[in-house]
Amino acid sequence: MISAEPYVALSLVLLCLGLVGVMVRRNFITVLMSLELMFNAVNLNLIAFSFRLGDLAGQILAIFVITVAAAEAAIGLGLIIALVRLRDTVSLDEADLMRS
């Protein structure tokens, strides 16, 4: 049986890449893609440990995370469309100006 360490290491790399993308990038679309990368890292961990422990709870929880990620993508797309219509940009520096 394959151990969980390679999956955890890959998940750590994906999570770190997503975190760097969220913290460094100023483009709204790139930030949303980085969040999706972080969600996928969590799903990889859940499924790896679920398989390793022989329990389906982690896989069921991963399905819920995928549902939340789909909802986040839909809301993010709506925000991007509103930002482009209002300011003609997808920069996060302009997003705080949507209140006015």
C-alpha positions, -999 to 999 in steps of 0.1 A, spaced: 0 0 0 13 35 -9 19 57 21 2 91 25 35 111 27 38 118 -11 2 130 -12 7 152 19 39 166 4 21 174 -29 -8 189 -10 16 211 10 32 223 -23 -2 231 -38 -13 249 -6 18 270 -5 15 279 -42 -21 289 -36 -12 310 -5 16 328 -24 -8 335 -53 -35 350 -29 -10 371 -10 11 384 -39 -12 388 -69 -34 418 -75 -55 403 -103 -89 391 -91 -90 362 -115 -55 350 -104 -66 352 -67 -97 331 -74 -75 305 -93 -52 304 -63 -81 298 -39 -92 269 -61 -57 256 -59 -59 257 -21 -93 239 -22 -77 212 -43 -49 208 -19 -74 203 9 -93 178 -12 -61 158 -19 -54 156 18 -89 145 26 -90 118 0 -55 105 7 -62 101 44 -97 87 37 -81 61 15 -53 54 40 -77 50 69 -103 30 49 -131 55 58 -154 73 34 -159 103 56 -130 122 40 -143 115 5 -177 127 14 -162 159 29 -142 164 -3 -175 164 -22 -188 192 0 -155 211 -5 -160 208 -42 -195 222 -38 -183 251 -19 -156 257 -45 -182 258 -72 -203 283 -53 -172 304 -47 -164 303 -84 -199 314 -93 -199 343 -68 -164 353 -79 -174 354 -115 -203 376 -106 -180 399 -88 -156 400 -117 -184 409 -141 -196 437 -118 -160 450 -114 -154 450 -151 -187 468 -158 -181 494 -132 -143 501 -134 -131 483 -167 -104 464 -147 -100 432 -127 -74 447 -103 -81 441 -66 -69 477 -59 -100 489 -77 -123 465 -60 -126 485 -28 -140 514 -49 -171 494 -57 -188 508 -27 -190 543 -41 
